[in-house]
Amino acid sequence: MFLSVFDLFKIGIGPSSSHTMGPMVAAGRFLDRLRVTPFHPKALRARLHGSLALTGVGHASDRAVILGLAGFLPETFDAAAAEAALSEIRRLAQIEVEGIGPLRFDPERDLVMDFGPALPGHANGMVLQALDAQGDLLFEETYYSVGGGFVLTAAELAAGQSGQGPKGPKVPYPFEKAAQMLEMAKASRLSIAQLKRANELALRSAAELDAGLLRIWQVMRDCMDRGLEGEGILPGGLKVRRRAKGIHQALLAERGLNVTAPHIINDWISLYGMAVNEENAAGGQVVTAPTNGAAGVVPAVIRYWLDHVPGASEARVGEFLLTAAAIGGLCKHNASISGAECGCQAEVGSAAAMAAAGLCAVLGGTPEQVENAAEIALEHHLGMTCDPVAGLVQVPCIERNGLGAIKAVSAASLALRGDGQHLVSLDACIETMRQTGRDMDSRYKETSLGGLAVNIPEC
């Protein structure tokens, strides 16, 4: 199994990797297929199922599909151009598709939210169709958005792929379990980050790897900085007020005073996570870490380390990210990072495990302590549901990123107090997450049909 650091950390747009980025990517893949088919389509149709339908409007899934069919992609997204394109598509009821031509598409009629049973492969399913002039079907494809912006066709899912494509290149340290990872680290006398780096170099040069890691952190930090300056009400109708800027200003004003309690450091950690996810909720540019809904945890812990821990250096952020990616890959390969599949334990839980591992590593932890840190963080998110109010990635998601970051820091600290020996292995914890997600009622897996989503009175 090999999952690149650039698969776990993808630059995209908010508010959801599964429900915004995934549908946009799927639409782009569908256009690529159309361009090589012998058909001459005249119209397009899209149908969203399961969680994609139930929370699609709140997650901007409808907009994402339309824009994806218009050629937009998450990593190069231009918000102003997108708004202009949406307006033109709605006005003309057609989409101009590069390499194919104008195709009839009326968003009001041709984009269907199907609230019936989910498709069999995954909770996040969608069907895209190409039609002839009479409206008869020429070609269709079923896609599943399986978490973190990963997209699979029905055939790929049935073949057992997990979102990272085929088996990929041969790498020197092909671990599929944490136990294998630790064995390889012991035998090679390499850190987890060094194992991961060696695997990445099977795909790209050292210069490309380092430049890519630097860009990931730069986008994360820029997103956080925008969140720390953002004001006003978040879109979507819940009237959730941005709080990060106000909290930040209050914390800055308290600096240097001898009256602040030690626990105020938790406010800084929460602040960083909330800033990222307020920006995500506003539809800004974010990095999946491993998802949009959990995008604040890893950058919050990195920022805490850089700004508040003596001896921290940005030169080691790549080491943090590589370690985190190794843990995230294990979570995705052996369980899930999708809230629609396993609840928020798979999103914020996985993110906290990744962040705890990264922090433990840069603080001098051994591979055994790093594995322990990841396990502690994940274990104490087990069973966490995904119940977004009104289908928006706002409540409880924004605060949950802050608390996930705090747990990650605590987990790393606890692991560093030990020698790496512990009762529950990371592998056992990940398997427990998988089983818990399988058994969890679908109402608590990103459908907004249970939990907080139905217990908040509508105003």
LINFEN-V870991 format. One record per residue. RES is the residue in one letter. SS is DSSP state (~ for helix, > for strand, _ for the rest). PSI is psi in whole degrees, -180 to 180 (* if undefined). OMEGA is omega in degrees with one decimal (NA if undefined). Layout:
BEGIN
res=<RES RES>
ss=<SS SS>
psi=<PSI PSI>
omega=<OMEGA OMEGA>
END
This chain:
BEGIN
res=<M F L S V F D L F K I G I G P S S S H T M G P M V A A G R F L D R L R V T P F H P K A L R A R L H G S L A L T G V G H A S D R A V I L G L A G F L P E T F D A A A A E A A L S E I R R L A Q I E V E G I G P L R F D P E R D L V M D F G P A L P G H A N G M V L Q A L D A Q G D L L F E E T Y Y S V G G G F V L T A A E L A A G Q S G Q G P K G P K V P Y P F E K A A Q M L E M A K A S R L S I A Q L K R A N E L A L R S A A E L D A G L L R I W Q V M R D C M D R G L E G E G I L P G G L K V R R R A K G I H Q A L L A E R G L N V T A P H I I N D W I S L Y G M A V N E E N A A G G Q V V T A P T N G A A G V V P A V I R Y W L D H V P G A S E A R V G E F L L T A A A I G G L C K H N A S I S G A E C G C Q A E V G S A A A M A A A G L C A V L G G T P E Q V E N A A E I A L E H H L G M T C D P V A G L V Q V P C I E R N G L G A I K A V S A A S L A L R G D G Q H L V S L D A C I E T M R Q T G R D M D S R Y K E T S L G G L A V N I P E C>
ss=<_ _ _ _ ~ ~ ~ ~ _ _ > > > _ _ _ ~ ~ ~ ~ ~ ~ ~ ~ ~ ~ ~ ~ ~ ~ ~ ~ ~ ~ ~ _ _ _ _ _ _ _ > > > > > > > ~ ~ ~ ~ ~ _ _ _ _ _ _ ~ ~ ~ ~ ~ ~ ~ ~ ~ _ _ _ _ ~ ~ ~ _ _ ~ ~ ~ ~ ~ ~ ~ ~ ~ ~ ~ ~ ~ ~ _ > > > > _ _ _ > > > > _ _ ~ ~ ~ ~ > > > _ _ _ _ _ _ _ _ _ _ > > > > > > > > _ _ _ _ _ > > > > > > > > > > > _ _ > > > > ~ ~ ~ ~ ~ _ _ _ _ _ _ _ _ _ _ _ _ _ _ _ _ _ _ _ ~ ~ ~ ~ ~ ~ ~ ~ ~ ~ ~ _ _ _ ~ ~ ~ ~ ~ ~ ~ ~ ~ _ _ _ _ _ ~ ~ ~ ~ ~ ~ ~ ~ ~ ~ ~ ~ ~ ~ ~ ~ ~ ~ ~ ~ ~ ~ ~ ~ _ _ _ > _ _ _ _ _ _ _ > _ _ ~ ~ ~ ~ ~ ~ ~ ~ ~ ~ ~ _ _ _ _ _ _ _ ~ ~ ~ ~ ~ ~ ~ ~ ~ ~ ~ ~ ~ ~ ~ ~ ~ ~ ~ ~ _ _ _ > > > _ _ _ _ _ _ _ ~ ~ ~ ~ ~ ~ ~ ~ ~ ~ ~ ~ ~ ~ _ _ _ _ _ ~ ~ ~ ~ ~ ~ ~ ~ ~ ~ ~ ~ ~ ~ ~ ~ ~ ~ ~ ~ ~ _ _ _ _ ~ ~ ~ ~ _ ~ ~ ~ _ ~ ~ ~ ~ ~ ~ ~ ~ ~ ~ ~ ~ ~ ~ ~ _ _ _ _ ~ ~ ~ ~ ~ ~ ~ ~ ~ ~ ~ ~ ~ _ _ _ _ _ _ > _ _ ~ ~ ~ _ _ _ _ _ ~ ~ ~ ~ ~ ~ ~ ~ ~ ~ ~ ~ ~ ~ ~ ~ ~ ~ ~ ~ _ _ _ _ _ _ _ _ _ ~ ~ ~ ~ ~ ~ ~ ~ ~ ~ ~ ~ ~ ~ _ _ ~ ~ ~ > _ _ _ _ _ _ ~ ~ ~ ~ _ _ _ _>
psi=<130 125 117 154 -29 -8 -40 -41 94 137 127 -153 157 169 -6 134 -39 -38 -14 -60 -47 -53 -36 -43 -43 -43 -40 -41 -37 -41 -40 -41 -43 -37 -21 4 161 -1 159 80 154 -11 161 154 145 141 122 140 165 -136 -32 -35 -45 -36 21 -43 -42 -30 5 29 -36 -47 -40 -41 -47 -47 -35 -40 -22 3 3 145 149 -42 -17 23 132 109 -43 -44 -36 -43 -41 -41 -43 -44 -42 -39 -43 -35 -43 -15 39 158 132 112 121 130 -6 -42 -171 134 136 129 108 110 -34 -29 -35 -2 109 128 108 108 12 -161 148 158 156 -25 -34 157 -25 83 150 148 126 137 146 134 158 -174 -28 -5 10 148 129 -41 139 158 141 131 149 129 104 14 142 18 1 139 135 144 167 -38 -41 -41 -43 -29 -3 12 157 12 -15 15 -160 -179 -26 -173 160 130 156 -23 77 70 141 -14 158 -35 -42 -41 -45 -38 -43 -39 -41 -45 -36 -15 34 154 169 -40 -38 -38 -48 -40 -43 -39 -42 -34 -7 -15 -29 166 163 -40 -42 -41 -49 -39 -40 -42 -40 -41 -41 -50 -37 -44 -40 -48 -41 -42 -45 -44 -40 -40 -34 -17 -12 146 167 -164 135 148 160 -18 -13 -14 38 127 136 134 -16 -44 -45 -42 -42 -46 -39 -41 -40 -38 -28 -13 138 -13 144 14 -5 141 152 -31 -7 -21 -29 -32 -38 -45 -47 -42 -47 -44 -42 -37 -44 -46 -18 -40 -40 -45 -28 -1 21 179 128 174 127 132 62 -5 173 -41 -23 22 -18 -19 -55 -51 -31 -42 -38 -46 -40 -47 -47 -41 -16 -9 120 139 -4 148 136 -20 -18 7 -36 -40 -42 -50 -39 -42 -46 -40 -36 -42 -42 -37 -39 -42 -45 -43 -38 -9 -103 156 18 124 -32 -18 -41 11 -176 -15 -31 -20 -75 -34 -48 -41 -42 -39 -42 -46 -40 -42 -46 -44 -44 -41 -48 -14 8 13 148 165 -37 -39 -36 -46 -40 -43 -44 -42 -45 -47 -44 -41 -37 18 -3 135 -4 128 165 102 61 128 128 18 15 147 64 -61 120 13 -41 -53 -34 -33 -40 -45 -33 -37 -41 -44 -38 -44 -44 -40 -43 -42 -43 -43 -38 -19 -12 -173 12 -12 131 164 -49 121 160 -38 -43 -37 -42 -41 -38 -40 -43 -47 -41 -42 -39 -39 -14 136 138 -21 -22 20 71 30 -14 30 2 174 -144 -33 -28 1 7 119 140 136 *>
omega=<174.0 176.7 -174.1 173.6 -179.2 168.9 178.7 -178.7 -178.6 177.3 -178.1 -176.2 176.3 8.8 -174.0 175.6 -179.7 -169.2 177.2 -179.6 -177.0 177.9 178.2 177.8 179.7 179.1 177.1 177.5 179.6 177.7 178.0 177.7 -178.7 -176.1 -178.4 176.4 178.2 -175.7 177.2 -174.4 177.5 -177.0 178.5 175.6 179.5 178.5 -179.3 -175.1 172.4 -178.4 178.3 178.3 -173.2 179.7 -173.0 -178.0 178.8 179.3 -179.0 178.8 179.6 177.9 -177.0 179.1 -179.0 -178.7 176.2 176.9 177.4 174.6 179.3 177.6 -175.6 -172.2 179.8 -171.0 176.6 -172.6 -178.4 178.1 179.9 179.4 178.8 179.9 179.1 179.9 -179.1 179.3 179.8 -179.2 -174.6 -175.5 175.7 179.5 175.0 -175.7 -179.5 179.1 -179.6 -179.4 180.0 178.7 -179.8 177.2 176.7 -176.5 -178.7 -175.0 -170.1 173.7 -171.9 170.9 -177.0 -176.2 176.3 -179.3 177.2 173.5 -170.2 -172.1 -173.3 -179.8 -178.8 -177.5 176.2 179.2 177.1 -174.0 170.9 -174.4 174.6 -175.5 -179.8 -179.2 178.0 -175.9 174.2 -172.9 175.7 177.1 176.3 179.9 174.1 175.9 -165.2 176.3 176.1 -177.9 177.1 -178.5 176.7 168.0 178.1 -179.8 179.0 178.9 179.9 -179.7 175.8 176.6 -174.7 175.8 -179.1 177.5 -179.8 -176.3 174.5 -175.1 173.2 -179.5 -175.4 -177.6 -174.1 -178.5 176.0 -179.8 177.5 179.1 177.1 179.0 -179.8 177.6 179.8 178.3 -179.3 -177.3 -176.3 -174.5 177.0 172.8 177.6 177.3 179.1 174.0 -178.0 179.2 178.8 178.3 -179.6 -177.3 171.9 -178.3 -170.6 179.9 177.4 179.6 178.3 179.3 -177.7 178.5 179.0 178.3 178.0 179.7 178.1 -178.2 179.6 179.1 176.2 -176.4 178.0 178.0 179.7 -179.8 176.3 178.3 179.5 -179.9 -175.1 179.2 172.7 -175.9 178.7 -178.4 173.5 175.7 178.4 -178.8 176.9 -177.8 172.7 -178.0 -171.7 -176.8 -179.5 178.3 -179.5 -179.5 178.9 179.5 177.9 -179.7 -179.0 -178.2 178.8 176.6 -179.6 -175.7 -177.6 -179.5 -179.5 -176.2 179.6 176.3 177.0 178.1 176.1 -178.8 178.3 -179.3 -177.5 179.2 -179.9 179.6 178.6 -172.9 167.2 177.1 176.3 -179.1 178.9 178.9 -178.6 178.9 -179.1 173.5 174.7 -175.8 2.6 -179.8 174.5 -178.7 178.9 -171.1 -174.6 -170.4 -177.2 179.0 178.0 -179.5 175.4 -179.0 175.7 -178.9 -176.9 -172.0 -172.0 -177.5 179.6 177.3 179.6 -178.4 177.9 178.9 -178.2 178.6 177.2 177.3 176.9 -175.7 179.2 177.5 179.1 -179.2 177.4 179.8 178.5 177.3 177.4 179.3 -178.2 -176.0 -172.7 177.7 -178.1 168.9 -175.5 176.4 178.9 -178.7 -173.7 -178.5 -175.0 172.7 -178.6 -179.5 179.9 177.1 177.6 179.5 179.3 177.1 178.6 -178.1 179.1 179.0 -179.6 -179.9 178.9 -178.7 -176.0 174.7 173.7 -179.1 173.3 176.0 179.4 177.6 177.4 177.7 178.6 179.1 178.6 -178.9 -179.6 -178.3 -178.9 -176.7 -174.7 165.6 -176.9 179.0 -178.1 -177.4 174.6 -173.5 -175.0 179.3 -179.7 179.0 -178.5 179.5 -174.4 -180.0 6.6 -165.2 -174.6 178.9 -177.7 176.0 177.5 179.5 176.0 177.8 177.4 177.9 -179.6 179.0 179.1 -179.5 178.6 -179.5 178.0 -179.0 -179.9 176.5 180.0 -178.9 179.7 178.6 -179.1 -171.4 -175.5 -179.8 175.2 177.9 179.4 -179.7 178.5 177.4 177.1 176.2 179.5 -178.9 179.2 177.3 178.2 -175.6 -175.9 176.8 -176.4 179.1 -175.9 -179.4 171.5 176.5 -175.5 178.2 -179.9 175.9 -179.2 -174.7 -178.9 -178.7 174.7 -177.9 177.7 -179.1 NA>
END
